[in-house]
């Protein structure tokens, strides 16, 4: 008999965790190895148990689901992360997928569909809620290439940091320039990457030049 697939449920709402666990435990193909109420606890449990799949909420106290996903994939690359959330905006979808989540599904789905997504994740197959899939396709096609909302979501300080990145300054140079700590700069850079759905500083620089946020003399 095949071993059941191990699942870790991460959600700060007890009613959600218990409801999902109760359902999954009626199915022979799954074994729920634990529950976590926050990202920090989830990372610890993944390091201890190396589950096949983590069912991940995005908005939690402390470490959010995106950062938790990133850390889980670093600790256990074989563990698949399935995001289960109520949020389907770009600002949540793209950072989660870039952090390593294999699937992104919404809490309005039926339990049978959730089980299907978990089974697909074990096989390394992607599941996206239709609304999420639509946003991903639009992004790939460049339908939102001229969307100014991404730019306006940056705070004044983040915009300053973005311009300095585009001009080739390192974190330590930016810290000196703005008279802030290097850790604060790192935080701003992380927020910029997340808000603009970009992977690294090079993409940030290209974005800034393409959008005319900085201009050549």
N, C-alpha and C positions, 0 to 999 in steps of 0.2 A: 504493500500500500504506500502511495506517495506521501511524503511529508507535507503537512499543511504549510501554506505560505504565511509567514509571520508579519504581523501588522502592528504598528505603533500609531496611536491616535493622539493628535496634538490639537487641543482646543481649550480656550480658557472658560468655556461654558460647560458646566457639568452635564446639563440636560442633553447637549449635543453628543458629548463623549459617551455617556451611558446609553443613549438611544442607538448610536451606531454600534457600540460594542455588543449590546444585547442582540442586535440583528446578526452581526457577523459571527457571533458565537453559536448560532444555530446552523451554521454552514460548515461542513467538514473540511472544506479546502482552505479555511483560514484559522489562524491562531493569533489572538490578540495578546501580544507580549507585554503590553503596558499602555498607560495613558500619561500624557504630560499636559500641564496647565499653562506652560510658558516655554519660550524658546530655549532658555538655559537648561531646563529640565529635559527637554527633548534631546538636546545634544548629548547630555550625560547618558540617557537611556540608549541612544543609538550607539555610542561608544561601547556600552556594556553588552548589548544584545545583537547588534548588526542586523536589524530587521530587513525583510525583503522589501517592504513598502512602508513609508511614513505618510499618513493622511494628515495634511498640514493646513491649519487655519492661518490666515495672513495677519489679521489685526489682533494682537495680544499685548498685554502689559509687558514692559521690558523689551527684550529682543523680539523684533517682528518676524513674520514668517519668511520674508525674503532673506534676511541675514541668517536665520536658522537653517533655511534650505542650503544656503552657500556653505555653511559650516558642516552640515551633515554630509554633503557631497565631497567635502574635503576629507572627512573622517572615514566615510564608507562610500566610495564611488559606486559600488554595486547596489546600494540601497536606492530605490526609486521613490521620488517624492511626488505625491499627488496633492495638488492644492485643492482644498474644498473651502469655498468662501462665499460671501454675499456680494462681493465687489467685482465689477466687470469693466472698470475704467482702465484706460491705457496705463495710467500711473501705477496700477497694481499688476496688470497682466505681464507687461514686458520685463520689468525687473525680476518677477518670479520665474519666468521662463529662462531668462538669462542667468539666473542664479543656479539653475540646474533642474527645475521641476520638469517632470516628463508630461504631466497632465494638469489641466486647469479646468475645474468643474465648479458649478454653483450649487448652493444649498437648496435650491428649489427643485432639484432633480429627485426622481424616485429612487428608492433603495436598490431596486434591481439594476438601475443604470450605474449606481455607485459601485456595486459588486462587479459589474462588467468592466468599469474603468480600472478597478483594482486588479482584476485578472489580466487585463491588457497591459497594465504597468509591469506586472511580473514578467511578461513576455517581451518587455522593452518597447511596447507600442503606445503611441500617443493618443490621448483623449482630450478633446477641447469642447467645451460647451459651445453650441452654435453661435451665441453672441460673441464669445471670445474668439472663435475661429474667424468670424467676420472681421473683427478688429485686426487680427494677425494678417489676414489676406490683404486688407486695405493698407497696412503698413508695408508689406512686402511689395505691393504694387506702387507704393509711393503716393497713394491717394491723399495722405495727410502731410505731404512734403512741405506744403506751404502753411501748415497749421500754425498760427502764431501763438496758440495757447501754451505750447511747450516752453516757448521763450518767456512769456509773461509769468509763468509759474515760478520762475527764479526770483529769489529775494535780491535786494539791492547788493548785499554783501556777496551772494553767490555769483551775481553778474560781474562784480569786480574780480573775483577769483577766476571766473571763466576767461575774462579778457587777459589776465596775466598768464594763464595756462596757454592761451592762444599765442602769446608773445614769447613762449618758450621758457618761462620761469619755472624753477623747481619749487617744491613745497616749502623748503627752507627760505628760498628767496622771496616767495609770496608772503611768508610769515613776517619776514623783515620789512617788506614793502608796506604791509598793512598793519604792522605792529600788533600782531596776534600770535598765539602759539602755533607750533607746527601741527599739534594734534587738532587744533581748531580748523586749520587749513584742510587736514585730512577729512574731517567731518564734512566740510563744505564740498570738497571734491566728490565724496561719496554721494552726497545729496544731489549734486549736479548730474552725476552719471545716472542716478536713479530717475530723476525727473525728466531727463532728456532721452532716456532709454539707450544710453551709449555704453560701450564696453570698456573704454580706456581713455587716457588723456589725449592720445593722438586723434581719436574720433571727436573729442571735445574741441580740439583746435580746428579741425576741419569744419565742424559744425559752425563755429564762431566766424570763420572766414567766409563760408558759403552764405551765411545769413546776414553778412555785413555788420555783425556785432563789433568786429574790429576791422579796420581798413588799413591797407598799405599806404605809407606816406608817398 
